[in-house]
């Protein structure tokens, strides 16, 4: 057999998705891969049922159906604080994953550098590698996940073409403040670089924190590529509907990359999802209330059984510290991955090892999520309490 490309040997398959497969094998409660176990809004499902018979079922415009782009422009224009041209400033993609890949490939040549915070959603490293770019990692330091702005400037001094900012941040739940974003943005302007933002959890930001779009800051629209998805906001992760918003010149390039990556996002699903993009503000207020309650229920449960964790400012992810377990004799020499595999087999709860998110040698954290029904959350806490008994 001929030799495969060098690039496929430089990264692994998705650890997140791997944990889901193992979880399914053992019938565990899947708190690893972040998707809900409850239905999308009824209005969207009702529209999908209608679309199933009425269509469209053929290709839409490759960069997104017109009514879908118009609804996106209206919704996200309010968030960014400007009028967005649905024809020239939006590309509809196959999920947020493609929008990020499309953004990186649009701005980076092979050999270019791009700054990535660590911990990071695992796709970002692969995005850089597949684009031929070299990531420069800047640590978000637990437990507060603060960062040193001078390290970002060092990255730009090395010639970084841009920086990826996930806000709110997966996996750690950090919400970047306006001041932090202003600092990053000023450096991007100073060094004439891009900021690629991943804002898929924009509607899951818990009080007193607030979500600020990087593209809304003074002078930043021309330097920002906003990547987003409908997956989390409308509980339709399997529909694979994402999008990219940016200045016209960037979007013209991104349209070409997108066209030859996937041609286009599913036409019938775009049609069905338009109703969601037109939801009133009350829907998003209700969504935040829902996840605020889920967060409280899950964190209270972790507290009652004595598991150490951070308090996420946004997203539906929690980082749990397992160092006390790794200090026990029965787990001597365990990696966080091995511990997560043990949890699935013996406890019946699936988590993601933190080492899959960190560039630094972090082995004491695991990621859990609470995008689950109350009944599932309560059962997960009951199972995790068996694990906590080991510490007594």
C-alpha positions, 0 to 999 in steps of 0.5 A: 500500500502507498504511504498515507499523507503525513498530516493524518499522522499528526492528530488523532480521531476525536476523543469526544466522539470516541467516548460516545462510542464507548459510552454506547457500548456500555450503556452509560449516561453520555455526559461526554459529547455535548448534545441534548436528550430532549426534542427541538422546539415544536415549531421547528419540528412541525415545519420539518414535517411540512417540508418533508412533503413540500420540499425543497429537496434539491440543492439550494444556493451553495452558500445558503438558501436565500430566506435562511441567509436573510433570517440569519442576517436579521438575527445576527445583525442585532447581535453584532449591531450592524446591517449584514448583507445576506448575499455578500457577508454570510456563508451557510455551512455544514455545521459550526465545524465546517464554518471553522475549517472554512475560516481557517482555510480562507485566511491561512497559507501553508506555513502560516501561524495561528494563535489558539487558546488552551484548553481548546475545542479539539477541532481547532488543532486539526483545523490548523493542521489540515490547513497547513498552519502552525498553531501557537498555543496560549494557556487559559490557566485553571481554575479561573481560566485567565490569560496573559495578553502579552503571550498573545502579542508574542504570537502576533510578533511571530507573524500569526495570521489570526487568533481563534477565540471560542466565546463562551469557551468549550470546554471550560465555560469561560465567558470573555469580558468586553475588556479582554476582547478589547485587548485581543482586538486591539492587538489584532488591529495593531498587527493587522490580523484576523480574529476567528470567533466560535460563538455557538454557545452565545445564548448560554451565558449565565448572570452576571456574565454577558456575551459580547460579539467580537465583531461588534467592537470598534474597528473589529468587523473588518478583522473578525470572522464570526463562526456559529451554528444552530446546533446548540441554540435550537437543540438540532446538533444532527442537522449540521447547520452552521454559518460564517459571517464576515466582511465581503472580501473574506466571505468571497474567499470562504464561499469558494472553500465551502463550495469545494468542501461540502457544496452546501448545507441540507436544503430541507433542513435550512427551510425548516430552521428558518422558523427558529431564526425568526423566534422572538427574544422570549425564546432565547430568554427561556432557553437561558432560564432552562440551562440556568436551572440545569446548571444549578441542578447539576452543580448542586448535585456535584457539590452534595457528593463532594466532586470538585469542579469549576463554575462555568460562566457559559456553555453547558460544560463543567470541568471536574478535578479528579486528582484526588482519585488519581492519588488513590492506589487503585488508580496509580499510573492512570491517565485521565483517558484511562480514568474516563474509560473506567468511569464508563465501565464501572460508574456508567457515566461518560466524560471527556479527558481534559488532556484532549483539550489542553496543549499543556500536560494537564491530566487531572481534569475531565469534562462533563455536560448537563444538556440533559433532562432533569431525570437524566441529570439526577440519575447521573448524579446518583451514579457519580455518588458511587464514585465519590464513595471511593474518597471516604 
